[in-house]
Amino acid sequence: MSRKPEAVTRRQLIAGAGAATASLGVMALSSCDARTGHPWDHETDIVVVGSGVGAATAALAAHENGDAVLLVEKAPTVGGTSAKSAGVLWIPDNFTLRAKGIEDRKADCLEYMARFAYPERYSARGPNLGLSAGEFDLLEAFYDNAADAVDLLRATGALNLAEWRMFQLDRSATDYLDHVPENKVPAGRALGPVTADGGIGLGVHMMEQLHSALQARGLPVFLEHRVVRLVLDAAGRAVGVEAETAGGAVAFRARKAVIFATGGYVHNPAFVTKYQRNRLYGSCASPMATGDFINIAGAAGARLGNMSGAWRTQIVLEEALVSSELASGVFFPPGDSMLQVNRHGVRAVNEHRNYNDRTEVHGVYDPSAAEYPNQLMFMIYDQRTAEAFGGAYPLPEQSSGSPLVLEGATLDALAARIEARLGEIAAQTGEFSLASSFAANLKTTIDRYNDFARAGIDEDFQRGAAGYDREWYAVFSPLQADAGWPANENPSINMHPFRDAGPYYAIMLAAGALDTNGGPAIDAGAHILDTDDKPIPGLYGAGNCIASPTREAYFGAGHTLAMSLTFGYIAANAAHGEPRDSA
Ligand SMILES: Cc1cc2nc3c(=O)[nH]c(=O)nc-3n(C[C@H](O)[C@H](O)[C@H](O)COP(=O)(O)OP(=O)(O)OC[C@H]3O[C@@H](n4cnc5c(N)ncnc54)[C@H](O)[C@@H]3O)c2cc1C
């Protein structure tokens, strides 16, 4: 087993880092720790594991605090799922709100967050708004630190951010629960990266900026180093990590602390089966999201939390059957003459709710039939939606003939086509099938929906009632002017009656995720907690690798990146206060 620093190739250590490392207190060595007896290859104050937004923020904040820091990343490239994302950050009381004179008061924002994350216990009058002290502290820590974290990144030139105007349109992103009275600032909390030429950027631009900042500061990123073990001293303090590389094991000593920001477990099929309450068919997360931290921290006595949680999105079943590693999720189902039905041919959800909450409907259990009637949902649409909205994912440019789309000249023919396809893939879906009443119910469902569309009120699921539904519809569901279909002149832009004549189409949708969000639990200082809720000394976590501080609530565009960034920042600041072991 090699323990020589030579095991690190030049490619693995990001260019530019090497010369600066000695002066920054990061040392390459071949020594043995007198107290743990552990041989070390590299030594620093704070070891950060991962290179997504949580890790990069933690490393930059640690550097600002004067701590020596290095990053250890298992992929051959930096950025994780953060680099695949849209790069949006949900930051309360951010600098753009302040510049406009919009007050995002802490008490108001806490009410919104508590109401959204804990609807079954939220009480405006109760102590801690009805939450436990620990739950409340996490929300408070997020509010108290999120704006400071982005202000630090901006002030140090690490990240260029602006108000996120959705996809460069003149619209501030509306929160995912804008219509509850607790949300006093329903738009404007979302920020987005600004590209070099001044445009609104994506996650890849955000991560490019953050990694340029790491490089400019000479902070090493060890690529293709998969951390597999935490090293604890005799007192149970985290003092380093061991990583696997193609050249053998490499050990990193942390004189102060280890911070993990290694993403969720959505691409670990064994963990998905073990921990998810309902079936997940695929994810658009980085393939590196295999939940390595769960067992690493478990071995150190960490308490796990929120293990069945995920940031959810519907996905296209036909794509997931080819590969569970997906390019995208169905973030917003386009179309107005479009609805979703379950195996009974009835609607079960507001089709224009946000992706995270909408996808929860797949897990609804029918106790009489002992089944999940919405395990698969069928997005049904007519020729108007096919042509006027074609090309807006998941609608193909041409629905007819697409391998993702089932087609029928009539609704009966469409039902028969769906049933036949479900028969072909039965082995991959737990033999999910249509109820015998599907075709009859589908017609009734469409008739009822058509009445709602004409009246402009969805009496069953309130589609189009909330600002979110309308605002995001306008962005994600543009009607193509040259498609030859008239604009929707019904009272609600979100709904249009179906045509009486076919053809009709169906896209099969299943539950998927951006990533999971369960793992070792943290406190408000981002310390990893043991089974007695005591911090494991020297061990911190942020992002999707830990138990989500907001359970499954997704407050608005940018929620998950903001959580990872903010708790990465909190972790670096708390780790700064740890005693430096100079033995
Ligand atoms: C298409 C898409 C769009 C999205 N858009 C948004 C958005 O706009 N806003 C938003 O808030 N969220 C968005 N998300 C979700 C968001 O990208 C993730 O929730 C977020 O990036 C997670 O950040 P993280 O820091 O926890 O982990 P990641 O960014 O996934 O980083 C984890 C890193 O740890 C590394 N790693 C894992 N295990 C180890 C190990 N054992 N040793 C060393 N390294 C390891 C991984 O390789 C990876 O680089 C989107 C997701 C997708 C897929």
The ligand as a MOL file (V3000), in Angstrom:
LIG
                    3D

  0  0  0     0  0            999 V3000
M  V30 BEGIN CTAB
M  V30 COUNTS 53 58 0 0 0
M  V30 BEGIN ATOM
M  V30 1 C -30.1680 19.6220 -13.4950 0
M  V30 2 C -30.1040 20.1180 -12.0760 0
M  V30 3 C -30.4190 21.4520 -11.7950 0
M  V30 4 C -30.3720 21.9110 -10.4770 0
M  V30 5 N -30.5980 23.2520 -10.2460 0
M  V30 6 C -30.5130 23.7110 -8.9710 0
M  V30 7 C -30.6150 25.1000 -8.6930 0
M  V30 8 O -30.6690 25.9460 -9.5800 0
M  V30 9 N -30.6030 25.5080 -7.4050 0
M  V30 10 C -30.4790 24.6290 -6.3830 0
M  V30 11 O -30.4720 25.0390 -5.2310 0
M  V30 12 N -30.3020 23.3010 -6.6140 0
M  V30 13 C -30.2820 22.8480 -7.8800 0
M  V30 14 N -30.0540 21.5190 -8.1220 0
M  V30 15 C -29.6600 20.6570 -6.9830 0
M  V30 16 C -28.2140 20.9830 -6.6070 0
M  V30 17 O -27.4030 20.9270 -7.7620 0
M  V30 18 C -27.6510 20.0250 -5.5490 0
M  V30 19 O -28.5870 19.8600 -4.5150 0
M  V30 20 C -26.3560 20.6240 -4.9970 0
M  V30 21 O -25.4520 20.8390 -6.0570 0
M  V30 22 C -25.6990 19.7510 -3.9470 0
M  V30 23 O -24.5090 20.3780 -3.5550 0
M  V30 24 P -23.5070 19.6410 -2.5680 0
M  V30 25 O -22.4780 20.6530 -2.2260 0
M  V30 26 O -24.2570 19.0260 -1.4460 0
M  V30 27 O -22.9210 18.4140 -3.4040 0
M  V30 28 P -22.2980 18.2540 -4.8560 0
M  V30 29 O -22.3190 19.4890 -5.6510 0
M  V30 30 O -22.9250 17.0510 -5.4560 0
M  V30 31 O -20.7800 17.9550 -4.5300 0
M  V30 32 C -20.3940 16.7680 -3.8780 0
M  V30 33 C -18.9900 16.4170 -4.3120 0
M  V30 34 O -18.4440 15.4380 -3.4360 0
M  V30 35 C -17.7250 14.4960 -4.2060 0
M  V30 36 N -17.6270 13.2460 -3.4350 0
M  V30 37 C -18.6030 12.3490 -3.1830 0
M  V30 38 N -18.1240 11.3420 -2.4270 0
M  V30 39 C -16.8120 11.6090 -2.2000 0
M  V30 40 C -15.7890 10.9120 -1.5090 0
M  V30 41 N -16.0140 9.7590 -0.8820 0
M  V30 42 N -14.5420 11.4540 -1.4990 0
M  V30 43 C -14.2840 12.6290 -2.1310 0
M  V30 44 N -15.2330 13.3190 -2.8220 0
M  V30 45 C -16.4880 12.8160 -2.8490 0
M  V30 46 C -18.5370 14.3850 -5.4720 0
M  V30 47 O -17.7850 13.8290 -6.5340 0
M  V30 48 C -18.9410 15.8380 -5.7090 0
M  V30 49 O -17.9780 16.5350 -6.4650 0
M  V30 50 C -30.0490 21.0330 -9.4270 0
M  V30 51 C -29.7130 19.7120 -9.7040 0
M  V30 52 C -29.7160 19.2610 -11.0190 0
M  V30 53 C -29.2890 17.8620 -11.2730 0
M  V30 END ATOM
M  V30 BEGIN BOND
M  V30 1 1 1 2
M  V30 2 1 2 3
M  V30 3 2 2 52
M  V30 4 2 3 4
M  V30 5 1 4 5
M  V30 6 1 4 50
M  V30 7 2 5 6
M  V30 8 1 6 7
M  V30 9 1 6 13
M  V30 10 2 7 8
M  V30 11 1 7 9
M  V30 12 1 9 10
M  V30 13 2 10 11
M  V30 14 1 10 12
M  V30 15 2 12 13
M  V30 16 1 13 14
M  V30 17 1 14 15
M  V30 18 1 14 50
M  V30 19 1 15 16
M  V30 20 1 16 17
M  V30 21 1 16 18
M  V30 22 1 18 19
M  V30 23 1 18 20
M  V30 24 1 20 21
M  V30 25 1 20 22
M  V30 26 1 22 23
M  V30 27 1 23 24
M  V30 28 2 24 25
M  V30 29 1 24 26
M  V30 30 1 24 27
M  V30 31 1 27 28
M  V30 32 2 28 29
M  V30 33 1 28 30
M  V30 34 1 28 31
M  V30 35 1 31 32
M  V30 36 1 32 33
M  V30 37 1 33 34
M  V30 38 1 33 48
M  V30 39 1 34 35
M  V30 40 1 35 36
M  V30 41 1 35 46
M  V30 42 1 36 37
M  V30 43 1 36 45
M  V30 44 2 37 38
M  V30 45 1 38 39
M  V30 46 1 39 40
M  V30 47 2 39 45
M  V30 48 1 40 41
M  V30 49 2 40 42
M  V30 50 1 42 43
M  V30 51 2 43 44
M  V30 52 1 44 45
M  V30 53 1 46 47
M  V30 54 1 46 48
M  V30 55 1 48 49
M  V30 56 2 50 51
M  V30 57 1 51 52
M  V30 58 1 52 53
M  V30 END BOND
M  V30 END CTAB
M  END
